[in-house]
Amino acid sequence: MTIYDLIFYLFAAITVISAFFVVTTRNIVYSAYYLLFTFFGVAGIYVLLGADFIAVVQLVVYVGGILILLLFGVMLTNRITNVQIKTGTIKIAPAAIGVALFAGILGAALLKTNWKTINSEIPISTTHTLGLLLIQQYAVVFELLGILLLIALIGAASMARK
């Protein structure tokens, strides 16, 4: 086992344990802070996979945007602790079936994988490659998506005005 494997298992454990606490914690503020650790764990896994651009987007968009917005929303509510979250009935059977299916698929994939043939070479930087592709090969698509997002923003602003 290499240091790379140990770091991966550390980030995976941080992600899974904090995600478990996000779901089971009764205090919304604590749940939001556990969500912060979940997002950092996922970003760490992205870095280990060599997807540095996606890791930075994960930190900027989710940690910097969505989580801060969630924390402001939670702080502005009256009831922070002991919030009653009612979903109707407890659906343990479908959840158990889903977990069993996931474990079966993961187990089958791990058994079929030939670990000796996997190329463990990690690319140096995906940001440079992604930037070149967006400017050279996909420049027209990139510009059209920018125009589409601008139209969506104008539409949302005009709907909010009314």
N, C-alpha and C positions, 0 to 999 in steps of 0.2 A: 504494500500500500504506500503510495507516494504522498507527498505533502499536498499535491493537487487534490487527491481523493479526500484527504482529511478536511481541507478547506471546503470542498463541495458538500461533504456530509455536515459540516458545521452550519453552512448557509441553509441547507435543506432542513436541518433540525430547527433552526431559528424560524424559518418560514412556516413549517408545519405546526410547531408548538404555539407560535404567536397567532396563527390562523385559528387554531383550536380555542385559544382564549378570546379571540374576537367574537366567536360564536357563543361561547358559554358565559361570558362575563355579563353581569346584570347592570353594571354601571356603564353608561354610554361613553363617558370621557375615557375610562380605562380601556374600553373596547376600541376607541379611536386611536389611543396610543399603541395598543397591540397591533392595530392595522398598520401603523407606521413601521413597526419592526417587520411585519409581513412584507411590506413593499420594499424595505431595505434588503431583506433576504432574497427576494426575487431579483432585485437589481444586482446583487452579488452573484447570483447564479448566471445572470446574463453576462457579467464581466468574465466569469470563468469559461463561458462558452465562446468567448471571443466576439460577442455582439456588443461592443462598447457603445454604439449609437443607441441601441434599444435600451441599454442600461441607463444612459443619461436621460433619454426620453422618459423612462420609468420614474426616475427621480424628479425630473422637472414637472411632468404632467401629474403624476399621481401623488407624490409626496408634496410637491410645491403647490399644486393647484387643488386637486380634489380633497386631499386630507385636510388642508388648511381651511377650505370652505366647509367641510364637514365639522371641523372643530369650532368654527365660528357659529355655525348653525346650532350645534349642541350647547355652546356657551350662552346663546341667546334664549334657550328654552327654559321653562320654569322647573320642570322635573328632570333632574340629571340622574339621580340615583333611584334604583328600584323601579325602573320603567317596566310597565306590564306590556309585553309583546305577545299579542294573541294571534295565533294563526289558525284557530279553529281546533281541529283534532291533531293529536300527535301522530305523525306518520312514520312510525318506526320501521314497519315492514318494507315500504318502498325505499327508505334510506338504507336498510340492511341489504336489500337486493342490489341497489346501486353500488354500494361498497364492495359486495361480493363480486359483482361483474367487473369492477375496476381492478380488484385484486387478481381475478382470474386472467384478465387481459394483460396486466403487468407481469404476472408470473409466466404466462406463455411467451411474452416478448423477451423476458430475461432468459428463459430456457433456450429459445431459438437463436439468440444472438451469439455469434462467435466472437468473443471478446478479443481474440488474438488478431483478427483481421481488421479491427477498427483502427482507422488512422487517427492518432491522437494529436496530430499537428494542428495547432491553433493559429488562425490567421492573425497577423500583426495588427491590422486596423481595418475595420469595416466602414468607418466613417469616410475615409478617402475614396474607397471604391464606390460607396453609395453616392457621394457627391459627384463623382465623375459620371456615373450612370444618369443621375438626375439632370445634369447640365448637358451631356452629350446625347445619349440615346433616348432618354425620355423627357426631353425639354418641352415638347409640345404638350404631352400629357400633364406634366407638372404645371404648366401655365394654365391649361384648361381646368385643372383641379383648383387652382388659386381663384380663377374667375367663378367657378361653381361655389366655393366657400364664401366669396364676396357676395354673391347673389343670395345665399342662405342667410348671411348676416344682415343684409338689407331687409330681407323678408321678415326675419325675427324682430328687427328693430321697428319695422312698420306695424307688425302685429302687436308689439308691446306698447306702442304709442296709443293705440285705440283702447 
